[in-house]
Amino acid sequence: MTVIEHRTGPRPGAPAPHPTHVVTNQAPPRENLDEYGTNTPLAEAVRVFGAAWHEPELHEIGTLVGSEGFQTVTEQAHTSPPVLRTHDRYGNRIDEVEFHPAYHEVIGAAVRHGTHTAGWADPKPGAAVARAASFMLFAQIEPGHACPMSMSHAVVPVLQRDPDVGKDWLPGLLSRSYDPRTIAPGAKSGLIFGMGMTEKQGGSDVRANTTRAVPVTSDPEGRAHLLTGHKWFFSAPQSDAFLVLAQAEAGLTCFLVPRVLADGTRNTIRVQRLKNKLGNKSNASSEVEFDGTWGVRVGEPGRGVATIIEMVNHTRLDCVLGTTAGMRQSVSEAIWHARHRSAFGARLSEQPAMAAVLADLALETEAATWTSLRLAHAYESGSGESEELFRRLATAVSKYWICKRGPHHAYEALECLGGNGYTEDWPLARRYREQPVMAVWEGSGNVIALDVLRGIGRTPQALDAFWAELETTAGASSVLDAHVRRVRRELAENLKDPVAAQLRARASVEGMALALQASLMLRHAPAASAEAFVAARLGEERGHQYGVLPRGTGTAAIVERHFGDAG
């Protein structure tokens, strides 16, 4: 199933190396393998949650993103970040972001495989899971492009609920054609979307936004508005259109703002600068100003947050998917290195201390993988009220915990490579800088934890649905049962006092997330892996660092499961 070609020794035609320059005891490049075929937990989850029909294309994607050529392209995209061109040589304001051709190649491949909107284009059973797995495979190798892919996916249900606006945009969004030209949207073969919510004075407090929207008097329907203001984080400014929030007569309202208007003229979206970010270098994030910028209202007047929240929920899910994809890259690189490098007379992977770290990283990745696709399954079309209630809390709970675990996981994997891991020549330094964005984007830790509390207050049935999910494994583990009882008891007590609830919000959400992950592992992972995860995260022998596993854990089998046929 998996084909591996090792590139070792000097290149053909290269001069013979001096004896002191012969490279030994270094891992060969981890390339030319099927990233789906080697990811056993992901493949199992795809089948369990109803998307086995998508496996031929997932193998195709896995082979593509695992190839030497694709990895070279992603390296170029990251080392040649986008550049802002505010004016052309004649002095005309153009506000264009130029990308290296490699970035267009990556995003074009992702669009062709439907990582943006395939789940909506053909909403058959398993479509949401299939799209999630495709998205994860691409994000594992090149995370920067995942931002516009996620927003393009997440905007679809918002536009479906407002067909008067959606009819002009949904056909292009559902297309598998990538068309980066700056032309009228109606003339393009495919469209992508961005969003702009936060402003410098408010951040996550979007109700403090000051951007104003004034109706266009010539519009008989009252939908068209002119916007004036700014956005502090305007994601993917090269997109064809954006959902933004602005203060209208009825209050905070959602608007669709095209980059190019229907007649081919450019809308007034003045890009002030691109953000100089810690990571996510291939993707453009910007600050923009609106000055009489044309936009059309989406949803009800004064209901901007309620309108855009569906988009936020889907992008939060993609934060979970993207972080899990990063975990997969991290543990894969760490295992690959440890299997090919020797120290103190043995392979690193065969030495107990290193084997414990690798196994623990693998357990974390597997738990995140099962959680990711279980959540995606809850977003299937026509999934029903119980699933909608479950995902209402489970998405935020999982987003909080998995995205918090991402940076530490990446660091620990980086350390497995020693000095090599700390250099930019290996992908884990980049991944370490990449993982925090998923914890920050769409609500940082406190915002997410408090959203969980608000969600419980608004919809108590959502909490019932969450506990019902955990009941499926009641009695399977005394350790998990005790943990669930404690979390439920403490949460109920805290909810009686708003101050106590906020002070303990993170603890409550952490406890809920671990309970969900442990339950999913008990249901779907091999018994030895599930028991090791439960003991390592909830048991008396649990530690605070990776590699602190219970006595008797079969580390070799856990590592083998995650990279058994990849060399």
N, C-alpha and C positions, 0 to 999 in steps of 0.2 A: 504493500500500500504506500509506503514512504520510500522515496528515492533520495539518497544523500550522496553528494559528490564532494569529497574533501579536497581542498586546494592546499597542498603542502609543498614545501621546498621552493627553490628559486623559480622565477618565471622562465618559460622557454626562451632561449637566446640570451639570458642574462649571464654575465661573467661569473665564474666560479667564486663562491664566497671565500674570504680569508678564514682560516680555521677558527680564529677567535670570534668570527661573526656568524658562525653557524647557529641557526635558531633551533633550540631544542626545548622540550617540556612546555610548549605553548599550545593552547587549544587551537585547532583549525577554525576557520570562519564558520559560524553557524548559519549556513545558507543552503539553498536548493533542497528544501524539504517542504512537506505539506504541513502547514501550521494547523490545519484542522485535523488531519489524520493523526497527528502526534498529540493532540489535546483530548485525551480520553474522557475527562469529566465533561467537557463541552459537548462532545459527540453524544455521550450518554444523555445529557440533559436535553439536547435537541430531539432525541428520539422519545424520551419520556414525556415531553411537553408538546408532542404532536407535529413536529416539523421534519420528520424523517424524509419526506418527499423532497426536501430541499438539499439533501446531502450531496448529490452530484455537483451542484453549483458551489456548495461550501468547500468541497475538495478542490474545485477549480480556483476559488478565491484563495484557499490555503496554499496552494502551489504557487500562485501568483505572488502573494505577499511574502512568501518564504524564499523567493528566488533571489539570486545575486543581483540581477538587474533591478528589481523593485527596491531592494535595500540601498542600492547605489542612488537611485532616484530620490528616495526619502532623505538620504544624507545631503544631497544637493539642495533639497527644499529647505532643510533646517539650517544649512550653512550659508544660504543666500536668502535672507528674510525679505519680506515685501518692502517696497519703497513707495513713499507718498510723493505724488506729483500734483501740487496744487494748481500750477499754471502751465500752459504750453509755452513754446518759445516766443509766441507773439504777445504773450501777456494775458491770454484768455484764461479765466478760471475754469479748470477741468475737474479737480478733485478726484483724481484717479489713483488707484493703488496698483502698482506693477508687481507682478509675481514672477519668480523664476519659472521657466517652462516646466521644471520638474514638479512644481506644485500643481500646475494644471494637469499634468499627467496623472498624478495621484488622485486628485479629486475627480478627474474624468473617469478613471477606472472604478472608483467607488460609486459614482452615479450609474455607470453602465450595469453594475451589479445590484443596483437598487437599495444601497444602504441608507438612502434618504427616505424614500417614500414607497418602497415596494410593498410594505405591509398594508398601505392604504389603497394602492392601485389594484391589488387582487386580494381582497380580505377574506380568503378562504381559511378554514381551520389550520392553525399553526403559522399563519402569515406573520403575526407579530413576533413570534419566537424566531422564525427564519430570518426576518429582518434584523433582529437583535444579534443573532450569531454572526451574520454578515458584517454588521457594523463593528462588532468586537474584533473580528479578524483584521480588518483594515486599521482600526484604532490601535491594535497591538503593535503595529510596525510604524505607523505614522499618525500621531495623535492630533496634529494641528488642523488637518482638514476636517476632523470630526465635528468641529464647532458648527460650520455652516450646514453639514449633513444633518446634525441633530436639530438645528432650528428649522430646516426645511421639512423634516419629518414632523416636528412638533406643531407647526403652524397649520397643518392640514385640518385637524378637527375643529380649529377655530373658524376656518373659512367654510368648512362644511356646515357649520351652524348658522352661517350668514351667507346663504347662496347668492344673494344679490351682488355681493362683492366677490365671493368665491368663484363664480362662474367664469370670471375673466382670468383667474390665476391658477385654479386647480389643474387644468389640462397641462400647463407647462411644468407645474410642480411634480405631477405624476409621471412625467416623461423620463426616460432613461438616457436622454441626450444632454450632454454638458455643453453649454454655449456661453462662454465668458465675454462675449462682445457687449460693448456699451451702446446698445440700440434699444428701440422701443420694445417693450415686453411682448407685444403682439406679434413681432417679427422674429422672435427667438424660438429655437427648437426645444429649449428647456430652461427652467427657472430655478433659482435658489433664493432662500429667504434669510434675513437676519432679524435682529431685534434691538431695541433701545429702551431700556426702562430707567436705569439709574441716572441720577444727576449729582453733581459734586456736593451739594448741600444736604443731600438726603441719603444716598446710598440705598440700602435695603428699604428704607422708609420712603417708598415711592409716593405715598400720599402727600409728602412734602414737595413733590415736583412743582416747578415754577413755569415750565413750558406752557404757553398759552395757545389755544386753538380758537380761531374766529371763523364763523360760518361764511362761506362764499354765497353772497346774496343772490347770485344768478342761478344757483342750484335749487331747482324747485323741490327736491326731496330733502334738502337740508343735511345731506351727508358730507359734502365736500367742505373742507376747512383749510385755512391757512395757519400754519404753525410757526411760532417764534419762540426760541429758547435754545437750550443746549442739552447734550447728553454726555455724561462723563465716561461711560463705557458703551460704545456703539459697536456691536460685534459684527465682524465680517462686512466692512463697509463696501466691499465690491459686489455685494448681493444685489439682486434685482429689485427687491422690496423689503420693507421692514415693518414689523409691528412696534408701535411706540405708544407711550402714555403721555397725555397732555391734559391740562385743565381746560375744560370747555364750560359752557354756561351751566350745564347740569352737574358739573363736577368732573372728577378724573375719568377720562374716556380713552378708549383704545382706537388707534388710527392705523391704517395701512398707508405707508409712505413709499411711493415708487422712487427708484433712483433715476429712471428716465420716464418721462411722461408719455402718454399714448401717442402724441404727435411727433415723438422723437426728440423733443427738447429736454435738456437736463433739468431735473428738479433742483431746487436750491438746498443742497446738503453740503455744507462747507466743512470739509475735514480739516480740523485744526492741527492734529498731529496723530501719529501712531504711538500706541503705548509701548514703552520699553520694558517688556515683561521679563519676569524671572525665567519663564519657560514658554512653551507654546509658540516658539519662534517662527514657525512657518506660517502661522495664522495671523491675520491682521486684526487688531483691536484698536479702536480709535476714540477720539473726542470729536464731536461735530456740533455745529451750530445750525439752527433753522432760522430763516429770515423770510417770512412769507412763503414757507415751504408747503406745497400742496399735499394734502392727505385726505383719505376718505374714511369716514367712521366705520368701525367694525363693531357689531354688537350694540347693546342699548346705551343711550347717552347716560353718562355718570356711572356706568358699570364697567369701567376700564379694568379694574383688578379682577373682577369676576369673569370678564371676557378672556383676559390673557392668562388666567391661572391654569387653564387646560394646557396651554403651551408650556407653561412652567413645569407642570407635573411630568410631561413627557421629556423635557430636557433634564429634569432631575433623574428620571429613570436612566437617561443616557449618561449622566454623570456616574451612576453605578456601573453601567456597562463599560464605560471608558476606563474607570479605575480598575475594574476586574481585568480588562484587557491588558492594562499596564502591569498588573500583578503577574499575569501569564508571561509577558515578556521578561519580567525580572526573574522569576523562578526558572524559566527556561534557560536564560543566559547563565544563571548561577549553577544549575545542574550540569549544563554543557561544559562549563569551565572545570568544575570539580571532577567530572568524569575523564577529562583529558589531561589533567595536570597532577603530577606526583610531588610529594614532599615527605621527608622523613621516612622514605622507604615504601610508601604506598600511595595509591591514588587518593586524592582528597576525598572523593565521594565514599571511600571505604573506611575512612577514619571516623570513629563514633561521634566526636564532637561536631564535625562538619555534617555528617549524615543527619544528626538531630536538627541542625539549622535548616538544611535543605528540606527535610520532611515537614518541618513546621511551616516553612514558607509555602510548601505544596498544599498543606492542609488549609491554610488561610485562603489560598487561591481557589481551591475546590469549593470551600464553603461560599465564597463570593460568587463563584460560577453558578452553583445551584440556586443561590438567592437571585441572581440576575435574571436567569431564564424563568424562574418561578414568577418573578414580577412581570416579565414580558408576557407570560402566559395570562396573567390577570388583565392585560390590556388587549386581549384578543377581541375582535369584533363580535358583538353579541354575547359577551362573556357572562352577563347576568348581574343582578343586583348584589349578590353575595361577593362576587369577585370585585365589583366596583367599590364596595365598602372595604374589602380587604386591602386593595391597593391604595386606598385613600391615606391610610396610616403607614402601611408597609413600605411604600415608596420613600416617604420622608425618613422613616426609621432606618431603612437600609442605606439611604443616601448619607445620612449622618455618619453611621458607623463604618461602612466600607470605605467611604472617601477619607475618613480620618485615618484608617489603617494603611491607606495607600503609600504615603510618604515614608513611614517607618519600614514598611515592607520593601520598598525600593532601596532604601538605605542599606538594609540588612543584606539584600541580594548583591548590592554594589560591594559591600565589604567582603563577600565571598570571593570576589575577583582580586582582592587586595589592591595594590597600586594601580593595576590595569583598570579596575572599576572606577577609579577616581579621575581617569583621564577622559577627554572628550573623544578619543578614538574608539571607545566602546560605548554601546548605547545606554548603559545604565546611569551614567552621569546625567545624560539628557532626561532619562525617565525620572530620576530623582527630582529634577527641577520641574518636571511636567506634572507629577501627581498632585501637588498642592492646589492646582487650579480647579480640580474637580471638587475639592472640599470648599473652595471659595465661591465658585460659580453657582448661581441659582440658590444662594442662601448659605452663608457660612454656618459654623457649628451652632452658635446660639440661636440664630434665626430658625434653623431647621428644628432644633429641639423645642423651641417655643411654638413653632407651627404644629408640632405633634400635640402639644397641650391644647392649643386652640382647636385643632381638629377633633380632639376628644370632646371638648366642650360643645362644639357645634353639632357633631354627629356622634353621639355615644354608641350608636349601632356599629360604627367603624371599629371601635375598640372591641366590641363583642365579636366581630368578624375576625379580628386579629387573634383573639384568644381561641376562637373556634379552629383556626388553622393549627394552633399548637396542640389542641386536643387530639389531633390525628396521631400523635405519638405519645400520648399520656400512657404511662406504665412501661414505656420502652427503656427508660433510664431513670433510676432513682435520683441521680445527680441533677438531671434536667428537670425532673418533676419538682424537686426542692427549690431549684432556681426560679422556676415559673411561679410557684406559690409565693416566694419572697418578693419578686418583682410586682406581682399583682397586689399583694398586701401593701407594700410601700407606696405604690402609685395611688391606690385608693386613699390612703392616709394623706398623702401630699396634696391631692386634688381638693381636699377640704380647706386648704390654706393657700391662697394665691402666691404668697411670698415663698412658702416652703416648696410649692410646686415649681417655681422658677429656679430656686436654689438647687433643687435636685433634678431639674429637667434633663440634664446630660446623663445623670446616673440612670434615670428611668429609661431613656431612649437606648442607652447602651445595653441595659439589661434586656430590653425587648428585642433588640437586634441580635444579641447572642443567643437568645432563646429561639428565634426564628432560624438562625443558621444551624444551630445544633439539631433542631427538629428536622430540617431538610437533609442534613447529613445522615441522620438516623434512618430516614426514609429511603435515601437514594444512593449513598456512598457505600463502599464495602464496609462490613462491620468493623474491621480493625481500624480503618480510617475514621469512621464515625465515633467509635469509642475513644480513640486518641484525641480527637478534636474536643469532645465533651469534657474529657478529663483535663486537657491542657488549658481550656478556656474557663471552665466552671468548677473543676475539682479542687481538692485540697492541695494538690501538688502543682497547681498552676503557678506560672511565673510572670514576670513583667517584660521579658525579652524573648525574642524568637530563639528556639533551640532548647527551651525548658519543657521537655516532654516527660510524661509519666514513665516510670520504670516499666520495662518490658515492651515498649512501643516498637513495632516492627518497622524501623525507619527505611530499610532497604526496599521493602515492598511498596511503601508509600511513594518513594522517589521513583521506583520503576514504573509505577502507574502513570506518572506524569511525563515520563520521557523514555518509556521502555524501548521503543523501536526507532529512536532517533540518534543512535550512536553513543 
